[in-house]
Amino acid sequence: MSERAVVTAGTGGIGLETAKGLARHGFAVTVVGRNAERGTSAIKEIAAVATGAAPRFVTADLASLGQVRALAAHLAAEGPLKVLVNNVGAMFPQRRQTVDGIESSFAVNHLSPYLLTELLLDRLQAAAPSRIVNVTSAAVKAAKRTFDAAEPPGGYYGFHWYGRAKLAHLAYTLHLAERLHGTGVTVFAATDASLEGQTGVLIGPGARPVPVSRGAGDPRIITQVLELSRRLAPLGGGPDVQHK
Ligand SMILES: NC(=O)c1ccc[n+]([C@@H]2O[C@H](COP(=O)([O-])OP(=O)(O)OC[C@H]3O[C@@H](n4cnc5c(N)ncnc54)[C@H](OP(=O)(O)O)[C@@H]3O)[C@@H](O)[C@H]2O)c1
């Protein structure tokens, strides 16, 4: 039976190519997106290269924490998960808020994949050795490094706010790798056998490990990001915070 892999925002761009790569490796791939038409067309492309079980599309708007929770429940009910690729991410030219009242850059690039990962951790552990892949960006270098609220002080600038949210997610990723040490769940590239057992490593252009950007491993930043994430997207069943 094919092992399961999930790729968020897998109906186009980098996510679709990733889904095709996983399908070529024999994974039963689920791609997540908002648009059913794009989903159907992605599935056709993925199926054409799949060597294992048929791929499928699941609808969810990952800008909504409620939809992230519903997606996680749906995926968790299906059993062990071998690979989770948190590919969703977006830059917004104008300031926007999600349905939860949270600034969109922070919600889509960090909170959403944070919440999905946390809610699927036991299913990933059940499939160990398993892998979590979080997609980052060079924009982390332009980030303001304060994380006491979803929005940094000052006027909105899409690229910087995007970079800051990606930095938050990178800091969370390093924390996660550390936390999962010894569980068999690595936070890394999805299939490269030469990287087996390694975790918390940033993969750069050329598909090779590169140094992690300054700031992401700063314990103060990691603590702030974790506190903020737990406050805005509680794991204990509380409501997602209507908070900026
Ligand atoms: N492109 C780059 O140059 C670049 C550079 C560095 C990092 N990245 C990162 O790489 C990742 C992928 O980027 P990309 O440029 O390949 O993406 P993209 O082409 O902009 O989008 C890929 C897919 O994301 C889905 N999507 C967007 N918002 C969504 C949401 N709220 N909920 C669910 N699905 C959503 C869309 O599908 P639907 O329309 O079906 O929802 C779309 O097919 C992101 O994390 C991005 O930040 C990209």
The ligand as a Gaussian input file, in Angstrom:
#p B3LYP/6-31G(d) Opt

LIG

0 1
 N        7.401000      31.612000      -6.082000
 C        8.529000      32.030000      -5.519000
 O        9.368000      32.732000      -6.130000
 C        8.831000      31.696000      -4.086000
 C       10.083000      32.071000      -3.544000
 C       10.367000      31.731000      -2.229000
 C        9.433000      31.049000      -1.484000
 N        8.216000      30.730000      -2.020000
 C        7.265000      30.003000      -1.177000
 O        6.948000      28.793000      -1.840000
 C        5.603000      28.413000      -1.537000
 C        4.819000      28.197000      -2.815000
 O        4.878000      29.372000      -3.574000
 P        4.316000      29.416000      -5.085000
 O        4.791000      30.705000      -5.654000
 O        4.642000      28.140000      -5.753000
 O        2.762000      29.492000      -4.798000
 P        1.569000      29.969000      -5.785000
 O        1.907000      29.566000      -7.172000
 O        1.290000      31.414000      -5.503000
 O        0.361000      29.162000      -5.206000
 C        0.324000      27.738000      -5.263000
 C       -1.019000      27.256000      -4.847000
 O       -1.347000      27.747000      -3.567000
 C       -2.737000      27.617000      -3.408000
 N       -3.169000      28.534000      -2.338000
 C       -2.906000      29.853000      -2.236000
 N       -3.498000      30.359000      -1.142000
 C       -4.123000      29.338000      -0.533000
 C       -4.918000      29.231000       0.639000
 N       -5.201000      30.309000       1.393000
 N       -5.413000      28.028000       0.969000
 C       -5.151000      26.948000       0.203000
 N       -4.426000      26.984000      -0.915000
 C       -3.912000      28.164000      -1.284000
 C       -3.303000      27.989000      -4.781000
 O       -4.307000      27.070000      -5.102000
 P       -5.893000      27.447000      -5.096000
 O       -6.049000      28.620000      -5.989000
 O       -6.499000      26.169000      -5.559000
 O       -6.194000      27.739000      -3.675000
 C       -2.140000      27.762000      -5.735000
 O       -2.399000      26.749000      -6.683000
 C        5.047000      29.523000      -0.644000
 O        5.204000      29.153000       0.698000
 C        5.938000      30.720000      -0.984000
 O        5.969000      31.638000       0.069000
 C        7.919000      31.027000      -3.311000

